[in-house]
Amino acid sequence: MTDLPAAQAGCPHILLIGGAGYIGSHMLLRLAQARWRATTLDDLSSGHASAVHWGTLVQGNVGDAALLDRLFAAHRFDAVMHFAARIEVGASLAHPLEYYRNNVQATLTLLQAMQRHGVARLVFSSTAATFGQPLTRSIDESHPQAPINPYGQSKRMVEQILADCDRAYGLRSVCLRYFNAAGADPLGRIGESHQPETHLIPLVLQVASGRRTHICVHGADYDTPDGTCIRDYVHVSDLCQAHWLALQSLLGGGPSQAYNLGNGQGYSVAEVIAAAEHVSGRKITVRGGPRRPGDPARLVADARLARQALGWRPQHSDLHTLMAHAWQWEQTLAAR
């Protein structure tokens, strides 16, 4: 794609780990809009080379210490943004060692390389799964962290490691705890494309486009107004703006911090399906299924700290707007 200007000489250079993935590729777009330089390291196990429209792609694994040393020796990176992780809760329960190796051990390798090469600023993609079962109606940063699966536990471990690295080495970091990332670039340039897909909104839209026969609703007897689970959906472009602000804070000398990222408004599974039908103009076939173990009835963020400290202001909070952007991207995928 050539719709953005080339990176400006002398601007910051950012290393994106996992920049070929869903959120990482949208972050590349945000950096390109600012004309910053970006290098992506991605093993393409779940990301797509075709999503790296801006900057340079290096194919490799973040757990490869020799490769990291070559990268850091060849470039003077101002900061690192870490998006690479295994993220499926069910798979983490079935394969915990894989999750700890990929999410924790590989991150340790990255941090050691950063320390060797004097790079002391990191923006880390964390998750609301570090909190476990919610104890309050909305979750702020003071909520106890008690993960109930290896995925959430692996992210919690990295958060603790980063806090220790700040105290010991002065390696400053911002941990951003996503709730439910959704949507796509409003101009349709990039979007969500997981294999296999596990997120609700793209799954529902795949039914609308004919790529899937039905959507399974896991439990309709929760203590919510319509009986289905409520989740907080935050637009991927808004997430990337929060990353941009976190990066600016670190480069400006700001302290290490953790922030919850969500809209503060939950939508039920039934509301998501209704919005998909409205935006697509097509009927969604729904089948009922049993509850999934560990699924809380309601999971909604209190993101006031990110708004106050970073000045974060989500621009695409409305569910129908988010759905329209995701539907535009789904139509692109369905036409391929």
N, C-alpha and C positions, 0 to 999 in steps of 0.2 A: 504494500500500500504506500502511496506517495502523497497522501493528503495532508501530511504534517511536515514542517520544516526540519532540516537536519539539526542534529545536536550542535549547540553553540560551543565554540572553543573556549576552554577555561572554565566551563561549568562543572558542577560536581559529577562524579562518576560513581554509580551505584551498582553493586553486585546483587542480582536477584537470584536467590536459590528457589528453584521451582517456578521460574517465570514463564514456562510454557503451559502452565495449568490455568484453571478458570480465573482465579483471583489474580494470580501473578501476571497473566497476560493483560488484564485490565489495568494493573499497576504500571506495566510497560507503556501503555497508552497514556496514562497520566503523566509519566516522566517525559514522554515524547512531546506532549503538549507544552511542557515547561522548557523543552529543548535541552534537557539534561541527558548525559550519556548513561547508557545502561548496558551491562553484560549479563546475560542469562546463563545460569548453569542448571541443566535439567537432564535427567537420564531418560526422559520420554517414556517412562513406564506408565504414566497416566496422563501426562501432558502431550501437547501436539506441536511439532515443529512449525506447522502452518500458522499457529497462533502467535508466533514471535515475529511480528511485522516490523518491530522497531529495535534498534540496537543489534548486538551480536549474540548468537547462540553458541554455547559450548556444550556439547553432549557429554555427560558424565554424571557420576553419583557424588553427592555431597559427602559421603563417607570415605571418599578416596583422598587420603591425606596428600599423596604425591601430586595429584592433579590440583588440589587446592594450593599447594605451595607454588606450583608453576603459574597458576592464575594470579595469586597475590604478588608474585615476583615480577610478573609482566605488566601489571597495572597498579596504579595508585588509587585504590578505592576509598571513597570518603565515608561510606557506610555500607552495611549489608542488610538486605531485606530477605527474611527467611519464610518462604511459603511451602516448602516441600514437606509432605507428611502423608502417612496413611491415615485415612479419616473415617473409615466405616466402623461404626460401633460393633455391629454383629461380627464382622471379620476380626476385630480386635479381641473379642471373647473367644473365638475359635483359634486364633493364631497370635497369642500375646507376645511370644518371643519375637516374631517378625515386627510387631509394633514397637516394642522397646528397642530393638536393633535399629529400625529405620528412624523413629521419632526422637529417641534419646541418644543412642550411641553415635549416630551420624552427626547429630547436633554437637555433641562433645568434640568430635573430630573437627567440625567447623570452628568452634570456639577456640580450640587449641591453635588452629591455623591463624585465626584472627589475632590471637595473642602473639604468635611468633612474628607476625608481619606488622604489628602496631596499628591494627584497625580496631577501634574501640567504640563503635556505635552500631547497634543492631535493632531493627524493628522485627518483632517476632509475631507470627500468626498463632494465636492461642484459640481457645474455644470456651463456650459456656459449659461444655461438658466437664470442666474442672470443678464445677459447683456441685454436681450430683443432683439429688432430689431437692427441689426448691423448698425453702422453709418460709418464704415470704411471697406475697403476690407478685412483686417484681424484684429483680435481683440487682443489687448494686455491688460495688467492689468490696464492701465489708462483709458480704455474705460468706459463711464458712465454705471452704473448698473441701469437698469430700467426694471425689470421683467414684462412680459405681461401675466403671468398665476400664479396661487397659488403655483405650484411646484417651479418655479424659485423664487417666493417671499419668500417661506418658507426657502429656502437655503440662500437667501440674509439676511433674519432675523437672522439666526444662525451665519452667518459671522459677523454681527454687534454685536451680543451677545458675540462672542468670542473676538472681539476687546475690548469690554467693560470689559470682564473678565481679559484680560491681564493687562489693566490699573489698575483695582481695586484689583486684587488678585495675579497678577504675573503668571496667568495660560497661558502658551505660547502654541500657536497653529500654524499649517500650514494648510491652506485651499487650496485644489487642485481642480481646476475647469476643469472637464473633458469636452471634446467636444463629440466625438462619440466613446465610448469604443467598441472594436470588437475583433474577433479572439479567440484563445484558446491556452492552453498550447501546445507548439510545439511538445512535446512528446506524446500528446493525453491523458494525465492522467485526466484532467478536462476541462470543457468548459462552454459555455453559455446554460442555460436551464430555460427560464422563462415560467410561466404559468399564463396568456396567453403571448405568445411571441409578442413583439411590435417592435423589432429592425429589420432594413432592411436586414442586411446580413444573419442572421439565417433564416428569413422568405424566402428570395430568395433561400437559400440552401435547405430549406424544400420542395420547389417546385422541385428542382433538384433530391432530394432523393425520391420523390413520396409521401411525407407526407402531401403535400399541392398541390392543383390543379393549382394555379396561383398566381402571385404577382400583386397587384394593385399599379399602379404608380399614385400618387396624384398630378396631374398637370404636363403638358408637354409644358407649354407656359410661363415659367419664363424667365427672362432676363439673360440666361446663354447660352453657345455655343450650347447645344443640347436641351434646353428648360426644362430640369429637374433640381431639386434642387441639389446644391453642398454642401457636408458636409466633415468635416475633421475627418477621422477615425484613431484612435490611438490604437495600439495593447495592449491587456489587460496585457501582460507580461511587456511591456514598461511602462504602467501605474503603475504597482506594483514596478518597479524599481524606479520610481519617488517617490512613497510612502516610499520606503526603504531609499532613499537619504534624504527625508524630515524628517524621523524618526531619522536618524543619525545626522542631523543638530540640531534637538531639544535636543537630548541626549548629544550633544556636547556643549550645551549652546547657540545655535543659536536663533535669534529672531523670533517672530511671523511674518508670511508673507503669501501672497496668490499668487498662480502661476496658469497660464493657461497651460493646457496639451493637445497638439495636434501635428500633424506632420507639420503644416504650409502649407499643400498641400491638396486641396480639390478634391474630386471625385464626379461626378454626379451620380444620381440614374441609369441612362443609363449605365454609365461606370461600376458601381458595378454589374449590371446584366450581362454585357458582360464578366466581369472577372469571375463571377460565372459559366457562360457557358464554358469558357475556362478551368477553373480548374476542373470542374466536368465532362466535355465532354458531357454534356446533354443540351438539349434545355429548356429554361425557358419560360413558357407561361405567357405573360404579358397582363393585361387589364388596360385600362385607367380609371381614376377616377377624381373627382373634387379636386381642391386645398383644403388643410386643413387650417382653419383659423389660422393666426399667423405664418405660415411657411415662414421664410425668404428665398430668392432665394439662398443666399450664407452664409455659416457660417464656417469660417476658423480661426484657432488660430494663434496668434503670440506667440510662446512659448520660445522666446529668453531668457526671464528672468530666467526660470527654467534651461535652458542650462547653462547660465552664473553663476547663484548663487549656483545651486545644482550640476552642472556638469552632468546633465541628457543628455544622448545620446540614443535616440530610436534605437533599433536594428532591428525592423521589420516594417519599414515604407512603403515598397512596397505593393501595394494593392493585387497583386497576391500571395505574401507570406502570408499575413494576411488571404486571402481567402482560401489558401490551408490548413492552420491550422484549420480554422473554418469548412472546408469541411471534414477534417479527423474526427473532433468531431461529426459533423452531421451524418456521416456514422455510428459512434458508437451508437448514439441515435436511428437512424432508424432501427438498427439491434436488438434492445432490444424488 
